[in-house]
Amino acid sequence: MDKFTQLESFVSVATLGTFSAAARQAGLAPAMMGRRIDALEERLGVKLIIRSTRKLSLTPEGHIFLEEAQRILKDLADTESLITQGKVKISGPLRITAPAGFGRKHVAPLIPVFCEQYPDIQVTLNLTDRVIDLVEEQYDCAIRIGDLEDSQLIAIRLAENRRVVVASPKYLALHGTPQHPDELHRHECLSFGTQGNQHKGWLFKDNEQIVAFKPKARLSCSDGSVLLEWTLSGFGLSWRSMWEVQNDLKKGTLVSILDQYNAPANGVYAMLPDRKHLPQRTRSFIELLKNTYAEKQYWEE
């Protein structure tokens, strides 16, 4: 029995969960599938699958072997496609997570474009401001905004993210315009809480130093679109990203203040659990984001 057949059989049993299901898929008797796994374990000299009358489970070595075996089979399929079709066929599931506000405006609209280019892709998009564990929850890519915490994840910078303090003309007419970040304590400041990388507070650059202001807000919300509506309605000041407020600044429904104290821009990033074994579908999606965000006209529109 060749090694490749053993590899395919092991992946089939491990993913389908039973010898009988894997045997039916391969058109074999369950006993034959069992002999293939026995031969694989004997060749490797290690137990991969724990058999019981109720279910199968993988040993720690089995989990490691499954991950590598799936990668090998995927690489082989891509290589065969490269030879037979002139290019790698991009297919399979793609799981993405992004912040709710940014994802709604700048990730979700690109998903249909991506799926039109690659009709064999199945995309799951999770919009949440919760920081998701990519490995634990099995996501291929996370879009994150702001200063990155220390992490084992791979970060690819996609775009700049500049934040400004904004208010409605109505609020400023009633309460005046602060001229220095220290004056913010005397104003109604709408807070995003600890979500979305704002746990450090609102950041400003003063005398070449980065200083943080943590608002004691009467109104706070974990949804950026709600904060924006409150700001437009004149309930207070908020610290928002330019991608969110740029159109309102152009229309005059919002005014940016304290611009001379704006902190340097941080970034919009694609976070990946691993660059070495990155599927082609993930690479292609990140390239679409990078190419789109790199166009100045995109942000102006």
PEVENCOR-V792937 format. One line per field, one symbol per residue. phi: phi as a letter, one per 30 degrees, with the letter a starting at -180 (. if undefined). A space follows every 50 residues. Layout:
# PEVENCOR-V792937
phi = ???
This chain:
# PEVENCOR-V792937
phi = .dddddddddddddddjbddddddddibdedddddddeddddddiadcbc cbdcacbddeddddddeddddddddddddddeddciaddcajdbcbbaee ddddcbcedddddddddbdccccccccacdddddddchcdabcbbjddde addccbdcadbccbdbadedddddcicdcbeddddcbdcdccicdhicdd jdcbcbhicdccccdccdcbadcddddddddddidlcbcbdddccedddd didbbdbhddcededcbcbccbdaddcdddddeddddddddddddededd d
